[in-house]
Amino acid sequence: MIQSTGVVVVVPKGKAVAKTWAARFLDEAKIDGTVRRALDGNGFTSDKIAP
């Protein structure tokens, strides 16, 4: 069985501030373990998190 897990954040064109905020939020969530805990808590314990 092959499984792929993806997460996408959509920001409307022309919303540079929102795009910057979303990118920073995701980077910080990866660093502080929020993303890892969310994946683990939903059974995705072996999925890797992109740097």
Summary of the structure (lengths in Angstrom):
residues: 51
radius of gyration: 13.0
end to end distance: 24.9
largest distance: 40.0
contacts: 73
relative contact order: 0.13
helix: 47%
strand: 0%
